[in-house]
Amino acid sequence: APRLDAGVRVDFENFSATRNSLKWGVDFRYGNVDAADTYFTSTDVIRNYGENYIGGLYVWDDFQLVKGRLNITAGLRGTVAGFFNGGYTIEMPSYHIRYLMHYADAEIQDFHWTALTPSLALNMKSASGHSRLYLSWGQGFRPPVLDDMCRATNENYLFRIPNPELKPETIDNFEVGGDFSVFENTNLTFSVYRSFGHDFMYSVCTGDSVDQGFRIIPIAKIQNIGAVEITGAELTLEQQIGRRFVMMAYGAWSQGIITSYDAENIISTYDLNGKYLTGIPDWQAGTTLMWYGEIINAGATWKFQGRRWINDANTYDYLYLNSPYYPAYHTLDLRVGWDINKSWTLALDVQNLMDEVYITRKGLRSPGRFLLGSVKFKL
């Protein structure tokens, strides 16, 4: 099979008569890829292959300082991860893809990593139990994925080459948030966070370009660039309107900045210190209004996606968009469902009703208006 993903997870929980609630568990995931791009009009066969794993053991304890009102949660996770038996080969290359030979490596070095990541949170509830406030801190660990280490691909107007020397990234996240019952049937949820990433994996232009025959595009590589800071805030409002209507609205702001750029170990033509991260919209917002009838359900969803930086240097893209940003856009979706009986349900979704043209996260043009019908049967 060209790709396999498998995993297992086992969790245990112990409620004692005291104020403690103890949880622990173990998980393991394994993946491999052995894929090939085979061209029937030429001799080219491009293969990428590799295996990876990630597993861990965790323990989590919840202790009630004030029963039902104030509790503290502490956790610790030990993780092992690895990459092995990887390679990227070009067999019988034709003239048009000989440039790929520069990035071929039939025997990529094996790597194995370990990490210990703690977390801590404080939760406070009101006397009524309808409102909550929390403070949290936690560390995260993320190893590289197979495609970043052993596959070249076109992405976001870039030709991204593999980097078999990638290291895992770590992150410290600080967050404060809560949820409140403002009025009857009205709930408000908020969160503010600040994250600090280390050895952050990020797509960086190398300063080189490649002629693919029909276009010349920059070469990029996922690299551990150093340190980043990501700041954001989210606000969500939920409202029950009578017996039939439910309304939800949200807004979010986020910003990512490169704070420490390890230029000595990175191949790039720019100093990225102080540059904003690509792919992160500055603003996001949306609202959904649903009507639940006895048989018919209907709803509408509006979404807004803010602008995103196009390239890592935060410079103008003169070739395609003549702008430093992917432009902001909004979409309107509709849904109608019909519960025929307890077993059968029909539904029709109209996505992007206004046929808005925009650039997706992968740098592709949106598919436009899209209709999807579904039939569900429940035993």
C-alpha positions as CSV (number, residue, x, y, z in Angstrom):
1,A,0.0,0.0,0.0
2,P,1.4,3.5,-0.8
3,R,0.5,4.9,2.7
4,L,-0.4,3.3,6.0
5,D,-1.5,4.9,9.3
6,A,-2.3,2.9,12.4
7,G,-2.4,3.5,16.1
8,V,-3.7,2.4,19.5
9,R,-4.6,4.3,22.7
10,V,-5.5,3.0,26.2
11,D,-6.7,5.3,29.0
12,F,-7.3,4.6,32.6
13,E,-9.1,6.7,35.2
14,N,-9.3,6.4,39.0
15,F,-11.9,8.4,41.0
16,S,-11.1,8.2,44.7
17,A,-13.1,9.2,47.7
18,T,-10.7,12.1,48.2
19,R,-10.5,15.3,46.1
20,N,-8.2,13.7,43.5
21,S,-9.0,12.3,40.1
22,L,-6.1,10.5,38.5
23,K,-5.9,9.6,34.8
24,W,-3.1,7.8,33.0
25,G,-2.6,6.2,29.6
26,V,-0.4,5.1,26.8
27,D,-0.7,5.7,23.0
28,F,1.3,4.7,19.9
29,R,1.0,5.6,16.2
30,Y,2.9,4.2,13.3
31,G,2.9,5.4,9.7
32,N,4.7,4.6,6.5
33,V,4.7,5.7,2.9
34,D,5.9,4.0,-0.3
35,A,4.5,6.1,-3.1
36,A,5.5,6.8,-6.6
37,D,4.7,9.3,-9.3
38,T,4.7,7.3,-12.5
39,Y,4.4,9.0,-15.9
40,F,3.0,6.9,-18.7
41,T,4.0,9.4,-21.4
42,S,7.7,9.3,-20.3
43,T,10.2,7.1,-18.4
44,D,10.0,9.0,-15.1
45,V,9.4,7.2,-11.8
46,I,9.7,9.4,-8.7
47,R,9.5,7.5,-5.4
48,N,9.3,8.7,-1.8
49,Y,9.3,6.2,1.1
50,G,9.8,6.2,4.8
51,E,8.4,5.1,8.2
52,N,7.8,7.0,11.4
53,Y,6.4,6.4,14.8
54,I,5.3,8.4,17.9
55,G,4.3,7.0,21.2
56,G,3.9,8.2,24.8
57,L,3.0,7.6,28.4
58,Y,1.0,10.3,30.3
59,V,-0.3,10.9,33.8
60,W,-2.8,13.6,34.7
61,D,-4.1,14.5,38.1
62,D,-7.0,16.8,39.0
63,F,-7.1,18.0,42.6
64,Q,-10.0,20.0,44.0
65,L,-8.7,22.8,46.2
66,V,-12.3,24.0,46.9
67,K,-14.8,21.3,46.1
68,G,-16.9,22.2,43.1
69,R,-15.4,25.7,42.8
70,L,-11.6,25.6,42.5
71,N,-9.3,22.9,41.2
72,I,-5.8,22.5,39.9
73,T,-4.8,20.1,37.1
74,A,-1.2,18.9,36.5
75,G,0.0,16.6,33.8
76,L,3.2,15.0,32.5
77,R,3.8,13.2,29.2
78,G,6.9,11.3,28.0
79,T,7.1,10.9,24.2
80,V,9.3,8.9,21.9
81,A,9.3,9.4,18.1
82,G,11.4,8.4,15.2
83,F,11.9,8.4,11.4
84,F,13.6,5.5,9.6
85,N,14.0,3.6,6.3
86,G,13.5,6.9,4.3
87,G,14.4,7.8,0.8
88,Y,13.6,9.9,-2.3
89,T,14.7,8.5,-5.6
90,I,14.3,9.4,-9.3
91,E,14.4,6.5,-11.7
92,M,15.0,6.9,-15.5
93,P,14.6,10.7,-15.4
94,S,13.6,12.5,-18.6
95,Y,15.1,15.9,-19.5
96,H,12.2,17.9,-17.9
97,I,12.7,16.5,-14.4
98,R,16.4,16.2,-14.2
99,Y,16.5,19.1,-11.8
100,L,15.0,16.7,-9.2
101,M,18.2,14.7,-9.2
102,H,19.8,17.3,-7.0
103,Y,17.4,16.4,-4.1
104,A,17.5,12.6,-4.4
105,D,18.7,10.5,-1.5
106,A,18.1,6.8,-1.5
107,E,19.2,6.2,2.1
108,I,18.1,9.1,4.5
109,Q,19.6,8.9,7.9
110,D,17.4,7.4,10.7
111,F,16.4,9.6,13.6
112,H,15.0,9.0,17.1
113,W,13.8,11.6,19.5
114,T,12.5,11.8,23.1
115,A,10.7,14.6,25.0
116,L,9.2,15.2,28.4
117,T,6.3,17.8,28.4
118,P,4.5,19.1,31.5
119,S,1.2,21.0,31.8
120,L,-0.5,22.9,34.6
121,A,-4.0,24.5,34.8
122,L,-6.2,26.3,37.4
123,N,-10.0,26.2,37.0
124,M,-12.4,28.4,38.9
125,K,-16.2,28.1,38.8
126,S,-18.9,30.4,40.1
127,A,-21.3,29.4,42.9
128,S,-24.1,28.8,40.4
129,G,-21.8,26.7,38.2
130,H,-22.8,28.6,35.1
131,S,-19.5,30.5,34.7
132,R,-15.9,29.4,34.6
133,L,-12.5,31.0,34.4
134,Y,-9.2,29.1,33.7
135,L,-5.5,29.8,33.5
136,S,-3.2,27.2,31.8
137,W,0.3,26.5,30.7
138,G,1.6,23.6,28.7
139,Q,4.4,22.4,26.6
140,G,4.0,20.6,23.3
141,F,6.3,18.4,21.1
142,R,5.8,17.8,17.4
143,P,8.2,15.6,15.3
144,P,8.5,16.2,11.5
145,V,6.0,14.4,9.2
146,L,7.0,12.0,6.5
147,D,6.3,14.3,3.5
148,D,8.5,17.1,4.9
149,M,11.5,14.7,5.2
150,C,11.3,12.6,2.0
151,R,9.1,14.2,-0.6
152,A,9.3,17.2,-3.0
153,T,6.1,18.8,-4.1
154,N,4.5,22.0,-5.5
155,E,2.8,24.1,-2.8
156,N,1.7,27.7,-2.5
157,Y,3.4,28.8,-5.7
158,L,6.6,27.2,-4.4
159,F,8.6,24.1,-5.2
160,R,9.1,22.6,-1.7
161,I,12.1,20.2,-1.5
162,P,12.5,17.5,1.3
163,N,14.6,18.2,4.4
164,P,15.9,14.9,5.9
165,E,17.6,16.7,8.7
166,L,14.5,18.3,10.3
167,K,14.3,18.2,14.1
168,P,11.1,18.2,16.2
169,E,9.7,21.6,17.4
170,T,8.6,22.4,20.9
171,I,6.1,25.0,22.1
172,D,5.2,26.7,25.4
173,N,1.6,27.9,25.5
174,F,0.0,30.3,28.0
175,E,-3.7,30.8,28.0
176,V,-6.5,32.5,30.0
177,G,-10.1,32.0,29.2
178,G,-13.6,31.2,30.4
179,D,-17.3,30.9,29.7
180,F,-20.1,32.9,31.1
181,S,-23.9,32.9,31.1
182,V,-24.5,36.5,30.3
183,F,-28.4,36.2,30.1
184,E,-30.8,33.4,30.0
185,N,-30.0,31.1,27.0
186,T,-26.9,33.3,26.2
187,N,-23.4,32.0,26.6
188,L,-20.2,33.8,26.0
189,T,-16.8,32.1,25.7
190,F,-13.4,33.8,25.4
191,S,-9.7,32.9,25.4
192,V,-6.4,34.8,25.1
193,Y,-3.2,33.0,24.4
194,R,0.5,33.5,23.9
195,S,2.7,30.7,22.4
196,F,6.5,30.5,22.2
197,G,7.8,28.0,19.6
198,H,11.4,26.7,19.6
199,D,13.1,25.0,16.6
200,F,10.0,26.0,14.7
201,M,9.4,24.1,11.5
202,Y,8.7,26.6,8.8
203,S,8.8,26.8,5.0
204,V,11.7,29.1,4.0
205,C,12.7,30.1,0.4
206,T,16.3,29.1,-0.4
207,G,16.9,31.9,-2.8
208,D,17.1,29.4,-5.7
209,S,14.4,28.7,-8.3
210,V,13.5,25.9,-10.7
211,D,12.4,25.9,-14.3
212,Q,9.5,23.4,-14.6
213,G,9.1,23.9,-18.3
214,F,5.8,25.9,-18.0
215,R,6.9,28.2,-15.2
216,I,9.8,29.2,-13.0
217,I,9.1,29.1,-9.3
218,P,11.1,29.6,-6.1
219,I,12.4,26.7,-4.2
220,A,11.4,26.4,-0.5
221,K,12.4,24.0,2.3
222,I,10.8,23.2,5.7
223,Q,13.5,24.2,8.2
224,N,14.0,24.7,11.9
225,I,14.2,28.5,11.9
226,G,14.6,29.2,15.6
227,A,12.0,30.9,17.9
228,V,8.6,32.3,17.1
229,E,5.8,34.0,19.1
230,I,2.1,33.5,18.3
231,T,-0.5,35.7,20.0
232,G,-4.2,35.4,19.6
233,A,-7.7,35.9,21.1
234,E,-11.0,34.3,20.4
235,L,-14.6,35.2,21.4
236,T,-17.7,33.1,20.8
237,L,-21.4,33.9,21.5
238,E,-24.2,31.3,21.6
239,Q,-27.8,32.3,21.8
240,Q,-31.0,30.2,21.9
241,I,-33.8,32.1,20.3
242,G,-37.2,30.7,21.3
243,R,-37.8,27.0,20.8
244,R,-36.6,26.7,17.2
245,F,-33.7,29.0,16.5
246,V,-30.0,28.7,17.6
247,M,-27.5,31.4,16.7
248,M,-23.7,31.2,17.1
249,A,-21.2,33.9,16.3
250,Y,-17.4,34.1,16.7
251,G,-14.4,36.3,16.1
252,A,-10.7,35.7,16.4
253,W,-7.5,37.6,15.9
254,S,-4.0,36.0,15.7
255,Q,-0.5,37.0,14.8
256,G,2.8,35.1,14.5
257,I,6.2,36.7,14.5
258,I,9.7,35.2,14.0
259,T,11.7,36.4,17.1
260,S,15.0,34.5,16.7
261,Y,16.2,33.5,13.3
262,D,19.1,31.1,13.2
263,A,20.6,32.5,10.0
264,E,23.9,30.5,10.3
265,N,22.1,27.2,10.0
266,I,19.4,28.2,7.5
267,I,19.6,28.5,3.7
268,S,17.8,31.7,2.8
269,T,18.3,35.0,1.1
270,Y,16.5,37.1,3.7
271,D,16.9,37.9,7.4
272,L,13.6,36.7,8.7
273,N,13.9,38.3,12.2
274,G,10.7,40.2,13.0
275,K,8.9,38.9,10.0
276,Y,5.3,37.7,10.3
277,L,4.4,34.0,9.8
278,T,2.7,33.1,6.5
279,G,-0.6,31.2,6.5
280,I,-2.0,32.8,9.6
281,P,-5.0,35.0,8.9
282,D,-5.1,38.2,11.0
283,W,-8.8,38.1,11.5
284,Q,-11.5,35.4,11.4
285,A,-15.2,35.7,12.0
286,G,-18.4,33.9,11.3
287,T,-22.0,33.4,12.3
288,T,-24.4,30.5,12.0
289,L,-28.2,30.6,12.3
290,M,-30.1,27.3,12.5
291,W,-33.8,26.5,12.6
292,Y,-34.9,23.2,14.0
293,G,-38.4,22.1,12.9
294,E,-40.3,18.9,13.5
295,I,-39.2,17.5,10.2
296,I,-37.2,20.2,8.3
297,N,-34.0,21.7,9.6
298,A,-32.4,24.7,7.8
299,G,-29.5,27.0,8.4
300,A,-27.1,29.5,7.0
301,T,-23.4,30.1,7.8
302,W,-21.3,33.2,7.0
303,K,-17.5,33.0,7.3
304,F,-14.8,35.7,7.0
305,Q,-11.1,34.9,6.5
306,G,-8.7,37.8,6.9
307,R,-5.6,38.5,4.8
308,R,-2.5,36.2,5.0
309,W,1.1,37.0,4.2
310,I,2.1,35.3,0.9
311,N,5.9,34.7,1.4
312,D,8.3,34.3,4.3
313,A,10.0,37.7,3.6
314,N,6.7,39.6,3.8
315,T,7.4,41.2,0.4
316,Y,5.3,41.9,-2.7
317,D,4.4,39.0,-4.9
318,Y,4.7,40.6,-8.3
319,L,4.4,37.5,-10.4
320,Y,0.8,36.4,-9.5
321,L,-1.1,38.6,-7.0
322,N,0.8,41.9,-7.0
323,S,0.4,42.1,-3.3
324,P,2.2,41.0,-0.1
325,Y,-1.0,39.3,1.1
326,Y,-3.6,36.7,0.0
327,P,-6.7,38.9,0.1
328,A,-9.4,38.5,2.7
329,Y,-12.6,36.8,1.6
330,H,-16.0,35.7,2.9
331,T,-18.4,32.9,2.1
332,L,-22.0,32.1,2.6
333,D,-23.2,28.4,3.0
334,L,-26.8,27.1,3.2
335,R,-28.0,23.7,4.5
336,V,-31.5,22.1,4.4
337,G,-32.2,18.7,6.1
338,W,-35.3,16.6,6.0
339,D,-35.9,13.9,8.6
340,I,-38.2,11.5,6.7
341,N,-38.5,9.2,9.7
342,K,-36.3,7.8,12.5
343,S,-34.1,6.0,10.0
344,W,-33.8,8.1,6.8
345,T,-32.5,11.7,6.5
346,L,-32.0,13.8,3.3
347,A,-29.8,16.9,3.2
348,L,-28.7,19.5,0.7
349,D,-25.6,21.7,1.3
350,V,-24.8,24.7,-0.9
351,Q,-21.2,25.8,-0.1
352,N,-19.9,29.2,-1.2
353,L,-23.4,30.3,-2.4
354,M,-22.1,33.7,-3.8
355,D,-19.4,31.9,-5.9
356,E,-16.6,33.8,-4.1
357,V,-13.2,33.5,-5.7
358,Y,-10.3,33.2,-3.2
359,I,-7.0,31.4,-2.6
360,T,-7.0,28.5,-0.2
361,R,-4.5,27.7,2.5
362,K,-2.6,25.5,-0.1
363,G,-2.3,28.3,-2.6
364,L,-5.0,26.9,-4.9
365,R,-8.0,28.7,-6.4
366,S,-11.3,28.0,-4.7
367,P,-13.6,25.5,-6.4
368,G,-16.4,28.0,-6.5
369,R,-20.0,27.3,-5.7
370,F,-20.4,23.6,-4.6
371,L,-23.6,21.6,-4.1
372,L,-23.6,18.4,-2.0
373,G,-26.5,16.1,-1.4
374,S,-26.6,13.3,1.1
375,V,-28.8,10.4,2.1
376,K,-28.3,8.9,5.6
377,F,-29.8,5.7,7.0
378,K,-29.7,4.8,10.7
379,L,-30.3,1.3,11.9
